[in-house]
Amino acid sequence: MKNHLLLVFCMLLLACSKEEKKKSVLQEKHLVKLDISPDEIPFELVFKKSGEKWFAEIYNAEEVLEYDEVTVSDDSVKITLGIFDADLLAAITEDGYLQGAFVKNHLPDYSVPLSSTRPTGKRFPVSVKPEVDFSGRWKVDFRNGDNSYEAIGVFEQIEDKIKGTFLTKLGDYRYLEGNVSGRKFSLSAFDGSHAYLFTGELEENGKMTGEFRSGPNYRESFSAERNETFELPDAYSLSYLKDGYDKLDFSFPDLEGNPVSLSDPKYKDKVVLVQLFGTWCPNCMDETRFLGPWYDRNKDRGVEIIGLAFEYKPDFEYASSRVKKSKQKLNANYTFLVAGESNKEKASQALPALNQVVAFPTLIYIDKKGKVRHIHTGFNGPGTGSHYEKWVEDHNKLVNELLKE
């Protein structure tokens, strides 16, 4: 009997020991590193708790991305990444940090390993003091095999810290943050959908060379030189109506399955903005964050917005659920329709009046008579500073002119 009780006691101790091991204390602040061997993409992650509810925040330069779908158990963490069909899944290590993966749920084979450590105040190692200053404006040429495109690089460097972004004719690479060591820089960003890493070096001749990595596999090389006057193509010139068209015509289901078209009474004698959008698209997220509150302020002036959602899957229920979630999280109270798949060719087929769909997002301005007056391709968002402010100014001016007609 005594031996039996001793055995039971030992088993209870072992069970308690295992239980205590599971209950690792989750650290508040993390430097997360996505493993895209041989490189890593770092970003800052912070956990917060209010009562029994967990929250998480991801930081990229001035940007704070807030997540309220966070599950923390005794030994694991799950963060659903906002509007995106993606998660951070991780075990909590004995010292309270993370070991897991970044997964995209619509892509069954997409899983990027991650781990976290205590933040040091620097995203990237700095082995030597900076020898150069990358601050300023650069003309950049990106290349991947036979494909190439131009961009504008804008950076601000203070000692060994650097931030900035790259603007392309289709959109920007959002808020980048990193460090400078010697003559080299490293910049990264993670927005819940895309993970970016830019590394570069200033050559003795004053030119910059480097590499861009996106996710686990994609890579491009780039070269750059300082240029204060270089401009990208006019974003209002890339998409246009084909000969013989002056209006846009479509009928797509709303999020409840009801057909909606521009000929509906709701849009008669109003200025209408048609947004080509996708819940998978960070630049679309930025544009929608602007358009949502802008619509609330301007709808009583005779303005409507229709978001045409092009989603990863053709399944209506899947697409509708993704867009409903985006509407709620981005505070976008205008009409959204499920228009098709996230493919530029299929989007062009869905809108045959357009010469082509060049980028998501694209914003189409339609006057009170139903005629297309302007088409803005792509979106360079708030991470681009003065470039974004100029777009906001131009946007308001265009809408005001259409309302006066």
C-alpha positions as CSV (number, residue, x, y, z in Angstrom):
1,M,0.0,0.0,0.0
2,K,2.8,2.4,0.9
3,N,4.6,1.6,-2.3
4,H,1.4,2.2,-4.2
5,L,0.9,5.6,-2.6
6,L,4.5,6.5,-3.3
7,L,4.0,5.6,-7.0
8,V,0.9,7.8,-7.2
9,F,2.7,10.7,-5.5
10,C,5.6,10.5,-7.9
11,M,3.2,10.4,-10.9
12,L,1.5,13.5,-9.6
13,L,4.8,15.3,-9.2
14,L,5.8,14.4,-12.7
15,A,2.4,15.6,-14.0
16,C,2.9,18.9,-12.1
17,S,6.4,19.2,-13.5
18,K,5.1,18.8,-17.0
19,E,2.3,21.2,-16.4
20,E,4.7,23.8,-15.0
21,K,6.9,23.4,-18.0
22,K,4.0,24.1,-20.3
23,K,3.1,27.3,-18.6
24,S,6.0,29.3,-19.9
25,V,5.6,33.0,-19.3
26,L,5.1,34.7,-22.6
27,Q,7.4,37.7,-23.0
28,E,5.9,41.0,-23.9
29,K,8.4,42.2,-26.5
30,H,9.9,40.2,-29.3
31,L,12.3,40.6,-32.2
32,V,10.8,38.1,-34.6
33,K,12.9,36.6,-37.4
34,L,11.4,35.0,-40.5
35,D,13.8,32.4,-41.8
36,I,14.2,32.7,-45.6
37,S,17.6,30.9,-45.6
38,P,20.3,32.1,-45.9
39,D,18.6,35.4,-44.8
40,E,16.2,36.5,-42.1
41,I,13.5,39.1,-42.1
42,P,13.1,40.7,-38.7
43,F,10.3,42.7,-37.2
44,E,9.1,43.9,-33.8
45,L,6.2,42.2,-32.1
46,V,4.5,43.2,-28.8
47,F,1.9,41.3,-26.8
48,K,-0.7,43.1,-24.6
49,K,-3.4,41.8,-22.4
50,S,-6.6,43.5,-21.2
51,G,-8.5,41.3,-18.7
52,E,-8.6,37.9,-20.3
53,K,-8.2,39.3,-23.9
54,W,-4.9,39.2,-25.7
55,F,-3.8,41.7,-28.4
56,A,-0.6,42.0,-30.5
57,E,1.1,44.8,-32.3
58,I,3.6,44.7,-35.1
59,Y,5.9,47.7,-35.7
60,N,7.4,49.0,-39.0
61,A,9.0,52.4,-38.6
62,E,6.1,54.8,-37.7
63,E,3.5,52.2,-38.5
64,V,1.7,50.2,-35.8
65,L,-0.4,47.2,-37.0
66,E,-2.9,46.1,-34.3
67,Y,-4.3,42.6,-34.1
68,D,-7.2,41.6,-31.8
69,E,-7.6,37.9,-32.8
70,V,-4.9,36.5,-30.6
71,T,-5.0,33.2,-28.8
72,V,-2.5,32.4,-26.1
73,S,-2.6,29.0,-24.4
74,D,-0.2,27.4,-21.9
75,D,2.4,26.6,-24.6
76,S,1.4,28.2,-27.9
77,V,0.3,31.4,-29.6
78,K,-1.9,32.1,-32.7
79,I,-2.2,35.5,-34.2
80,T,-4.7,36.0,-37.0
81,L,-3.2,38.7,-39.2
82,G,-6.0,41.2,-39.6
83,I,-7.7,41.3,-43.0
84,F,-5.3,38.8,-44.5
85,D,-6.0,35.1,-44.7
86,A,-2.8,34.3,-42.7
87,D,-1.6,33.5,-39.2
88,L,1.5,33.5,-37.0
89,L,1.6,30.1,-35.2
90,A,4.2,29.4,-32.6
91,A,5.1,27.4,-29.5
92,I,6.2,29.4,-26.5
93,T,9.7,28.4,-25.5
94,E,10.9,27.9,-21.9
95,D,12.2,31.4,-21.8
96,G,9.0,32.9,-23.1
97,Y,9.9,33.5,-26.8
98,L,8.5,32.0,-30.0
99,Q,9.3,29.1,-32.3
100,G,6.9,28.5,-35.2
101,A,5.8,29.7,-38.6
102,F,4.1,32.4,-40.7
103,V,1.4,30.6,-42.8
104,K,-0.9,31.7,-45.6
105,N,-4.1,29.7,-45.2
106,H,-5.1,29.9,-48.9
107,L,-1.7,28.5,-49.9
108,P,-1.4,25.1,-48.3
109,D,2.3,24.8,-48.9
110,Y,3.2,28.3,-47.7
111,S,4.9,28.2,-44.3
112,V,7.9,30.4,-43.3
113,P,9.7,29.3,-40.1
114,L,10.0,31.9,-37.4
115,S,11.7,32.4,-34.1
116,S,11.9,35.3,-31.6
117,T,14.4,36.7,-29.2
118,R,14.6,39.7,-26.9
119,P,14.8,43.0,-28.8
120,T,18.0,44.9,-28.6
121,G,16.9,48.2,-30.2
122,K,18.3,47.2,-33.6
123,R,16.6,45.1,-36.2
124,F,19.9,44.1,-37.8
125,P,23.4,43.6,-36.4
126,V,25.7,46.7,-36.6
127,S,29.3,45.5,-36.5
128,V,30.9,48.8,-37.4
129,K,29.9,52.5,-37.3
130,P,28.2,53.8,-40.4
131,E,30.7,55.2,-43.0
132,V,28.0,56.7,-45.3
133,D,24.6,58.4,-45.1
134,F,21.9,56.9,-47.4
135,S,19.5,59.7,-46.7
136,G,17.9,61.3,-49.7
137,R,16.2,60.4,-53.0
138,W,17.4,57.7,-55.3
139,K,16.6,56.6,-58.8
140,V,16.4,52.8,-58.6
141,D,16.4,50.0,-61.2
142,F,15.1,46.6,-60.1
143,R,15.9,43.5,-62.2
144,N,14.8,39.9,-62.2
145,G,16.2,38.1,-65.2
146,D,14.9,39.8,-68.3
147,N,12.3,41.8,-66.4
148,S,13.1,45.2,-65.0
149,Y,11.3,48.3,-63.6
150,E,12.2,51.7,-62.2
151,A,11.5,53.0,-58.7
152,I,12.2,55.9,-56.4
153,G,14.0,55.2,-53.1
154,V,13.5,57.7,-50.3
155,F,15.4,57.2,-47.1
156,E,16.1,58.9,-43.8
157,Q,19.2,57.9,-41.8
158,I,20.1,58.9,-38.2
159,E,23.4,57.4,-37.1
160,D,23.0,53.6,-37.6
161,K,19.2,53.6,-38.0
162,I,17.5,53.9,-41.4
163,K,13.9,54.0,-42.6
164,G,12.2,54.8,-45.8
165,T,10.6,53.0,-48.8
166,F,10.6,52.4,-52.5
167,L,7.9,53.8,-54.8
168,T,7.0,52.0,-58.0
169,K,4.4,52.9,-60.7
170,L,2.2,50.2,-59.2
171,G,2.6,51.0,-55.5
172,D,5.1,51.3,-52.7
173,Y,6.9,48.8,-50.5
174,R,5.4,50.5,-47.4
175,Y,7.2,51.2,-44.1
176,L,10.7,49.9,-44.2
177,E,13.0,50.0,-41.2
178,G,16.6,48.8,-40.5
179,N,20.2,49.6,-39.8
180,V,23.4,50.7,-41.4
181,S,26.8,49.0,-40.8
182,G,29.8,50.4,-42.5
183,R,28.8,51.0,-46.1
184,K,25.9,48.6,-46.0
185,F,22.2,48.8,-45.1
186,S,19.5,46.3,-44.3
187,L,15.8,47.2,-44.3
188,S,12.7,45.0,-43.6
189,A,9.0,45.1,-43.2
190,F,6.2,42.6,-42.3
191,D,2.6,43.7,-42.8
192,G,0.8,40.5,-42.2
193,S,0.7,39.5,-45.9
194,H,4.2,40.4,-47.3
195,A,7.6,40.1,-45.8
196,Y,10.3,42.3,-47.4
197,L,14.0,42.4,-47.1
198,F,16.3,44.9,-48.8
199,T,20.1,44.8,-48.5
200,G,22.4,47.3,-50.2
201,E,25.8,48.8,-50.3
202,L,27.2,52.1,-51.4
203,E,30.1,51.6,-53.9
204,E,33.1,53.9,-54.0
205,N,31.7,55.5,-57.2
206,G,28.6,56.7,-55.3
207,K,26.2,54.1,-56.7
208,M,24.2,51.7,-54.7
209,T,23.8,48.0,-55.4
210,G,21.7,45.5,-53.6
211,E,19.2,42.7,-53.4
212,F,15.4,42.6,-52.7
213,R,13.8,39.5,-51.2
214,S,10.1,39.0,-50.8
215,G,8.9,35.9,-48.9
216,P,10.9,32.7,-48.9
217,N,11.7,32.5,-52.6
218,Y,11.4,35.7,-54.7
219,R,14.4,37.9,-55.3
220,E,15.5,40.8,-57.4
221,S,18.7,42.7,-57.8
222,F,18.8,46.5,-57.9
223,S,21.1,49.4,-58.6
224,A,20.6,53.1,-57.7
225,E,22.0,56.5,-57.9
226,R,21.1,59.8,-56.2
227,N,18.5,61.7,-58.3
228,E,16.3,64.5,-57.0
229,T,14.4,65.0,-60.2
230,F,13.5,61.5,-61.5
231,E,9.8,60.9,-61.6
232,L,7.7,57.7,-62.2
233,P,5.2,57.6,-65.1
234,D,2.0,59.6,-64.4
235,A,-0.3,57.2,-62.4
236,Y,-3.3,58.7,-64.3
237,S,-1.9,57.6,-67.7
238,L,-1.4,53.9,-67.3
239,S,-5.0,52.7,-67.5
240,Y,-7.6,54.1,-69.8
241,L,-10.8,53.2,-71.6
242,K,-10.5,51.5,-75.0
243,D,-11.6,53.4,-78.1
244,G,-15.4,53.6,-78.4
245,Y,-15.9,53.5,-74.6
246,D,-16.6,56.5,-72.3
247,K,-18.4,54.6,-69.5
248,L,-17.9,51.6,-67.3
249,D,-20.5,48.8,-67.3
250,F,-20.7,45.9,-64.9
251,S,-23.0,43.9,-62.7
252,F,-21.5,42.0,-59.8
253,P,-23.0,40.5,-56.6
254,D,-22.7,42.4,-53.3
255,L,-21.6,40.6,-50.2
256,E,-25.1,39.1,-49.8
257,G,-25.3,38.0,-53.4
258,N,-27.5,40.7,-54.7
259,P,-26.5,42.1,-58.2
260,V,-25.3,45.7,-58.2
261,S,-24.5,47.9,-61.3
262,L,-23.7,51.5,-62.0
263,S,-27.1,52.0,-63.5
264,D,-28.8,51.4,-60.2
265,P,-30.8,54.4,-58.9
266,K,-28.4,54.8,-55.9
267,Y,-25.7,56.1,-58.3
268,K,-27.8,58.4,-60.5
269,D,-26.5,61.9,-60.6
270,K,-23.6,61.1,-58.3
271,V,-19.9,61.1,-58.5
272,V,-18.8,57.5,-58.2
273,L,-15.4,56.1,-57.4
274,V,-14.8,52.5,-58.4
275,Q,-12.0,50.8,-56.5
276,L,-10.3,47.7,-57.8
277,F,-9.4,46.0,-54.6
278,G,-8.2,42.7,-53.0
279,T,-8.2,41.7,-49.3
280,W,-4.7,40.1,-49.9
281,C,-3.2,43.4,-51.1
282,P,-1.3,45.7,-48.6
283,N,-1.5,48.7,-50.9
284,C,-5.2,48.2,-51.2
285,M,-5.4,48.1,-47.4
286,D,-3.6,51.5,-47.3
287,E,-6.0,53.0,-49.9
288,T,-9.0,51.6,-48.1
289,R,-7.9,53.0,-44.8
290,F,-7.9,56.4,-46.5
291,L,-11.2,55.9,-48.5
292,G,-13.2,54.6,-45.5
293,P,-13.2,57.7,-43.3
294,W,-13.0,60.0,-46.4
295,Y,-16.3,58.4,-47.6
296,D,-18.0,59.0,-44.2
297,R,-17.0,62.7,-44.5
298,N,-18.1,63.2,-48.1
299,K,-21.0,60.8,-48.9
300,D,-23.6,63.6,-48.1
301,R,-22.0,65.7,-50.8
302,G,-23.2,63.3,-53.5
303,V,-20.3,60.8,-53.6
304,E,-20.4,57.0,-53.7
305,I,-17.7,54.4,-53.7
306,I,-17.9,50.8,-55.1
307,G,-15.1,48.4,-54.2
308,L,-14.7,45.6,-56.7
309,A,-13.0,42.8,-54.8
310,F,-10.8,40.3,-56.7
311,E,-10.0,37.5,-54.3
312,Y,-7.7,34.4,-54.2
313,K,-10.5,31.9,-54.7
314,P,-13.5,31.9,-57.1
315,D,-15.8,30.6,-54.3
316,F,-18.3,33.3,-53.5
317,E,-18.7,32.4,-49.8
318,Y,-14.9,32.5,-49.3
319,A,-14.6,35.9,-51.1
320,S,-17.6,37.4,-49.4
321,S,-16.4,36.4,-45.9
322,R,-12.9,37.9,-46.6
323,V,-14.4,41.2,-47.8
324,K,-16.8,41.5,-44.9
325,K,-13.9,41.1,-42.5
326,S,-11.9,43.8,-44.3
327,K,-14.9,46.2,-44.3
328,Q,-15.2,45.8,-40.6
329,K,-11.5,46.1,-39.7
330,L,-10.8,48.9,-42.1
331,N,-13.9,50.9,-41.2
332,A,-15.0,51.0,-44.8
333,N,-18.7,51.7,-45.0
334,Y,-19.1,51.9,-48.7
335,T,-20.4,49.2,-51.1
336,F,-18.2,46.2,-51.9
337,L,-18.9,43.7,-54.7
338,V,-17.3,40.3,-55.4
339,A,-15.9,40.8,-58.9
340,G,-13.7,37.8,-59.5
341,E,-10.3,36.3,-58.9
342,S,-7.0,38.1,-58.0
343,N,-5.6,37.9,-61.5
344,K,-4.9,40.9,-63.6
345,E,-5.9,39.1,-66.8
346,K,-9.2,37.9,-65.4
347,A,-9.9,41.4,-63.9
348,S,-9.3,42.9,-67.3
349,Q,-11.8,40.4,-68.8
350,A,-14.3,41.4,-66.1
351,L,-14.0,45.0,-67.1
352,P,-13.6,44.9,-70.9
353,A,-13.9,48.7,-71.3
354,L,-10.4,49.1,-69.7
355,N,-7.3,48.7,-71.8
356,Q,-5.9,46.5,-69.0
357,V,-5.8,46.1,-65.3
358,V,-2.3,47.1,-64.5
359,A,-2.3,47.0,-60.7
360,F,-4.3,46.5,-57.5
361,P,-5.5,48.9,-56.3
362,T,-6.8,51.0,-59.2
363,L,-9.2,53.9,-58.6
364,I,-11.7,55.0,-61.3
365,Y,-13.4,58.4,-61.1
366,I,-16.8,58.7,-62.7
367,D,-18.8,61.9,-63.2
368,K,-22.5,62.6,-62.5
369,K,-23.4,61.6,-66.1
370,G,-21.7,58.2,-65.7
371,K,-18.6,59.0,-67.8
372,V,-15.1,57.9,-66.7
373,R,-13.0,61.0,-66.2
374,H,-9.8,59.7,-64.5
375,I,-8.2,56.4,-63.7
376,H,-5.5,56.2,-61.0
377,T,-3.3,53.1,-61.2
378,G,-1.6,51.7,-58.1
379,F,-1.2,53.4,-54.7
380,N,1.8,55.0,-52.9
381,G,0.6,55.2,-49.3
382,P,1.4,57.1,-46.1
383,G,4.8,55.4,-45.9
384,T,5.9,57.6,-48.8
385,G,5.4,60.9,-46.9
386,S,5.1,63.9,-49.2
387,H,4.2,61.7,-52.2
388,Y,1.2,60.4,-50.4
389,E,0.2,63.9,-49.2
390,K,0.3,65.1,-52.9
391,W,-2.0,62.2,-53.9
392,V,-4.5,63.2,-51.2
393,E,-4.4,66.8,-52.4
394,D,-4.9,65.7,-56.1
395,H,-7.7,63.3,-55.1
396,N,-9.7,65.9,-53.3
397,K,-9.2,68.4,-56.1
398,L,-10.5,65.9,-58.7
399,V,-13.6,65.0,-56.7
400,N,-14.4,68.7,-55.9
401,E,-14.2,69.5,-59.6
402,L,-16.5,66.6,-60.6
403,L,-19.0,67.7,-57.9
404,K,-19.2,71.2,-59.2
405,E,-20.1,70.1,-62.8
